[in-house]
Amino acid sequence: MTDENPQAGQGKMLPKREQDLFKSVIKNYETKQYKKGIKAAENVLKRYPRHGETLCMKGLILNCTGKKDEAVSLVKLGLMNDMRSHVCWHVYGILHRSNRDYNEAIKAYKQALRIEPENLQILRDLSLLQIQMRDLNGFVVTRHTILNLKPNQKINWLSFALAKHLTGDLRGAVSVIDIYLGTLEMNSPELARGYETSELAMYRNSVLAEIPDNTQEALDHLEQRKDIVVDQTSWLNAKATYQMDLGMYSEAEETYLAIMQRGMTEDYRAHCGLMCALLRIDNKTCKQAMALKATETLATLKPITAEQKQTLLTFYRENLLPRFPRSAAIKRIPLTMLQGDDLKDALDVYCRKHLTKGVPSLGPDLRSIFLIEKDGFYVHVDDPVDVKTHPLLKMIVTLVDGYIISLSSKSMFPGDVEEQPPSTTLWTWYLRTYLHEICGEYKAGLELTEKALQHTPTAVDLYEIKARLLKLGGNVSAAADCLDKGRELDKQDRYINNQTTKYMLQANRDDEALERISLFTRHEGNPEQNLFDMQCSWYELELAACLARKGDLGRSLKKYMAVERHFEDFHEDQFDFHTYCIRKVTMRAYTDVLRWEEELWGHEFYGVAAEGIIQNYIQIFDKPPKEENGDVPDYSKMTPAERKKAKAIARKKKKAAEKKANQAEEQNVSKVVSASNPKKAGKVVASVEKDPNGEELLKLDPLEEAKKYVATLVKNAPNRFSTWILQYDVSVRRGKMLMALQALFKAQSFDAASSELFSRIVDFAQRPMPVEDGKDAVKNVLLSEKKTLLNGKTINDVVSQAAVNTKTDPLTCLTMRIEVAKALVSLKLGSVADACSIITDEGMNGRGATIENCKKAVQCLDQFGDAAVESKKKWLLSVKDKFPLAVDIV
């Protein structure tokens, strides 16, 4: 060892032997030969223990082996020893990037570039982080610098074009692509027909199409590049879109027919475009139709005239059906436009065909055409009250009942001479059971299901629909047992196993649920850890909700936050595409991924997890968990020696309790794994997890934590009604009345008739306004906007009018009836008996009369005290009459 420590940043290089060793350290790091790399680094450090770059590289390798704390200290030490080395700053940035601290990594990379401004590797790493963090202006500058340094590489041109595109400089992006193409020789393979050339041409075309009022140029370019485009379906779709934008309806019609000719007859977007072209629909409506999903079309988007329907029906019957006689979509779409006897005849043919084939999804397929008009658009009918009154239901029930009578008596459909197999009768019963389900006739549905099970006891689908009926009928535990029985018939069916798991969780049987789902996880280790590794979000969300119902809020928070970590991983996964997609020229797909990632935190699953976390923290704030201090001695009354001894005893007890809990966890894991694979019994080692029960999460400030998640939802899911309801719930508890008021106005713009909104308006109106010094302006704004919120009325007038509306409309949702009754009692408007009558008189006949809402009504009546005893008895009789299988109603 010597005191001389050469530092590259100071212009003092290592001797040749150590320099070769240092190069081998870098090579071993790049080839992931970490042990050799550490050994080589230690050989350098034996002679030069303060060599900054070697210390940093050793720390980087240790970071890859999981020794993060030691790695951080080594890299910081190396950086302190050689602050002028770009290698040290680069390594420091890589370390921050591995810890997902991207902002600090960017700072380190920029510092490295101040020392070595033309280092391509650092520039590339910086550009990756800039696109990851959406620092688009910085991304443009960095990619331009790389392009100037290496203009002979295709990836640098395309990356710079992409940077221009993402910053909104669309003409600049097109210009960069054109300049790159101009650098190629005439016979270059890059200009010949091929996948990469095709994708680049289509990407340039998509950028042209984004330029405002530039559709004609995009269409002309598309025609010019037709010969080199490989993806003809995308080419045709783009052409049809441009033609529709330009009003070239006849040409668009031919293009959509060409798309279908290529085998896209089941693509409902193609059908939407064709329908818009046939009817010469305006551009705005056409875009709305093209944004529809699943089996939705223009005919299910909004009402169209009888003449327009006839035009479409004639075209489908005379043009499309002869060309594509085997297309299911072409046979189904007319069902959404036919009426009267024509619709009944078409439904008859459609149902007979699918019943003969044994299609379990026929019921949901037919339900999707149960539509009603609302505000100029069609909406699907969901509530049993609305389903029962829909004219289409009566038509289908009449047909299905006729099938059952005829098949049961002579094994033939009515008016048919062909004998049907017994399975046709089974699937007809199945369809009729589904119709009972959507009408809320659970008892009749169960009776028919039992009949079908006697006929074919091995049909797994029957157990599933029976379980759904039991669950809707109020007995989730029996539903889980029913599904489990069906699961036993086909243990290789992952779907039925997952459904069983889901129902068991909803029945609060989480241990059994874990046993079931572990049948399809790896048969070693902790099944819950395996599920986390597989990012099984639906299971974690159901388990979190189950634990919250059982009062285990710590573990519930852990499971919700596991889903949050999955989304952080999804965000991190972008790194895999930043270089790959540009290198492979999949530019269109890459931009789609980037746009999807920008909406990642607004995804439904993340929303459910965030809402669960917020609700748990609100519950913790409202009802703080009691601290178990019964066994904790009073240290204040002890001498120092006694206090020391008592604390030592307390530590031993705590350690013993933790050891016992870990042993119990290991036994539970072993039990679950041995149930799924007996050969592995006794060979399972449970992974050690810090804070498995979420005890540390319970110690955090609940409102501060809830505020963070609400802010995320407000930023990323502002169009979701529940976001603003949660914003209100958190804001009022934090005393932020202006934010609470804003949340109410936002929620009102989405669903002014919501019972959740009504209850919070009542709550807000009864809260005292702030009276602190300096808050006069806030108070004045609140008083002024409060009048706007209540439409200039008092809260008593609003609640009284709501009570009148509820009494006059027998279909008023049960949840609204509950909230109106609560408001009447809290504001002392009338007697408790009057409030109870709002729930009991017509509550069971209106919308939203599910078993969950019925239980909420019972809880509401309980809150009213002795004055509501008779009303509660009356309500329980009504609930038992509609839900005879329900349990735990009270």
C-alpha positions, 0 to 999 in steps of 0.5 A: 500500500502506498500513500500516493493515490492517483485520481483520473479527475486530477490528471493522475492515471493509474500505473499500467498494471492497476489500469489493466485491473481497473479495466477488468473491473469494468468488463466484469461489471458489464458481463455480470461477473461480480465476484471477479470484479470485486476481487480485481477492485480489491487488488487495485485498492490494496495499493491505492485505497483511496482511488476514487473510480475504483471505489465507485466501481466496487460500490456499483458491483456491491449494489448489484449483489444486494449490499446497498448500504455498503455500496452507497458509502463506497460510492460516496467515498470514491466521489469525495476522493475524486470529485473531478472524475466523470466516471465517479459522477456517472456511477453515482447517477447509476446508483441513484437510478437503481434506487429509482431516485431519477431526479438525483440521477439526472443531476449526477449525469449532468455533473458528469457531462460538465466534466466530459460533455461529449461522453456518449454513454452518459448522454444516452443514460441521461436521455433515457432518464429524461424521457422516463421523467418526461423532461421533454425539452431536456430530451430534445437537447440531449438527443440533438447533442448525441446526433451531432456527435454520431450522425451516422447512426440511424437510432440517433436520427429517429430518437431526435425525430421522436423528441421533436414529436413529443414536444409538439414540433410536428413539422420538425419531426417530419423534417428530421425524418426527411433529412435522414432519408435524404442521407441514404443512397438510392439503392439502400436497403433502408429504402426498399420494402421491409418492416423497418422501412414500412414502420418508419413510413407509417410513423411519419404519416401518423405525425403528419396526421397530427398536424392540424388541418393536414389530413389531405397531406397525410392521405397523399403521403399514405398513397405515395408510400403504399408500395413499401408498407408491409402492414396493409391493415394499418394502412387501410385503417389510416386511409379510411380515417383520413377519408372520413375526416375529409368527407370522402364517404364513398371512398371510405366505404370501399376502404372499410370493405377492403379491411373486412375482406382482409379478415377483419369482419369481427372488428367492431371498429371497422363496422362503426366506420362503415356505418358512419360512411354509409350514413354520412355521419358528422365528424364529431359523432364518427370519432365518438363511434370509433372510440367505442369498445367491445361490441358497441357500434353507432347503433348502440351509441345514440338513436338513429332514424328509422330511415337510417336503420333501414339503410344499414339493415339493407346493406348488411343483408344484401351486401355484407352477409352474402360476402361474409356468411360466417361472420358472427358480427354481421349476424349480430349487429342487426339485432341492435337495429331491428324492432317488433316482429322482425327483431323477434324473428331475428332473436329466435334464429340467433338464440336457437343457433347459440343454444344448440352450440352451447354458448354460456355467454349468450345471456350477457350477449343479449343483455348488451342490447338492453338499452335506454335513451338518456341525454341523447345517448344510449346507456345500458340497463343494469338495475333489475327494476329497469330490466324488468320493464324493458320491452326486450326482456319480455320478448326474450323470456317468451321465446325462451319459455317456449323453447323450454316447453317444447324441448322438455316435451319433444326435444325439439324447438317450436316449429322445428322437426330436427331433434335436439341433443339433451345439452340444448335443453340444459343451455336453455335452462341456463339462459332462463336462469340468467334472465332470472338473475338480471331480473332479481328473481334469485329464488326462481333462478336457484330452483331452475339451477337445481333442476339443471344440476339434476340433469347434468351434475358435471356442468361447471358453468351451472355451479358458477351461475348458482354461486352468483345467485346465492351471492346476490341473494345474500349468502356469500359463504354458501356461494363460495362453497357452491363454487368450490364444489364446481371447482372440484369437478375440474381442478385444471380450470384456473378461471373457476379456481380464481372465482372460488378464491374471490368468493371466499375472500368476499365471504371473509374466509381468507385462509381458505382462499389462500389455499385455493389460489396457491394451487396455481402458484409455484409450489415452493416458498410463500404463496402470497409472495409468489402472487406478489411476484406475479403481480396478481392485483385482483387477488391483492385488492380482494384480500385487502378489502377482506382484511379491512372488513375484518378490522385488520387495517394494517395488513389491508394497507400492506396489500393495497400498497402491494398493488401500488408497487406493481404500478411503480414497476409498470412505470419502471418497465418503460426503461425496457422500451426506450432503446429497444423500440427505436432500434426496432423502429416500432415507433407507433407502438412506442408512442402509444406505450408512452401515452398509456404510461402517462395515464397509468396512475388513472388506471382502475386498479390503481384507483381501487387501491388508492381509494382503499388506502384512503378509506382505511386511513380515514377510518383510522383517523375517525376511530384510532386504534387503542394502544395496548398498554395494559402490560407496560409498567409505569417507568416514571415511578421506578428507580434507574435500576428498576427501569433498566430491568423492566425495559430488559424484560419488556424487550425479551417479551417483545422478542418472544412475541415476534418469534412466536408470530414468525413461527406461526407464519411459517406454519401457515405457509407450510400448511398452505403449500403442503395442501397444494403439494404434499411432497413439499411439506416441511421443506418450506422456508417463509421469506422474512418481511419487515412489518408483515402486519403493517403496524408501522403504517398504522403509526403514520399520520393518517390524514397526511397519508390520505392527502398524498393518495387523494392528490394523486387521484386528483391529478391523474383521475379527475374525471372519476366521481369517487375522486372528488368524494374522497377529496371532500372526505379528507379535506373536511377532516383536515379543516380545508373547507375551500378544498372540500367545497371545490370537491363538492362542485366537481362531484356535482358536475359528474353526478348531481343526483348521487346519494353520496354527493347528497349526504356530503352536501348535507354534512357540509351545510351543517359544519361551522364556517371558520371564524379565526382571525384573518379568515374573513375572506375565506368565510365570505367565499364559503358563504357565497359559494354555499348558496350556489351549491344549494341553488340559493336555498337553505339546507332545510329546503333542499332536504325537504324537497329531496324527501318530497321527490323521494316519496313521489318517485317509487323508483328512487334508489335505496341509497338515496332514500337512506341518506334523505332519511338520515338528513331528515333526522339530523336536521330534525325535519319531521318525526323519526317515523316519517324518516323511516317511512321513506325507507320502508314504504317503497325502498324494496321496489325501487332501484338499488335494492341489493342485499348490501344496501338493505343492510345499510338501511338496517344500520340506518334504522338502528341509528334512529334508536327506539323510535324506529324499532317497528320500522326496522321489524317491517323492513326486515320482513321485506328483506326476508321476503325478497332475499329468503337466503340472506344471512347476517342481515342485522 
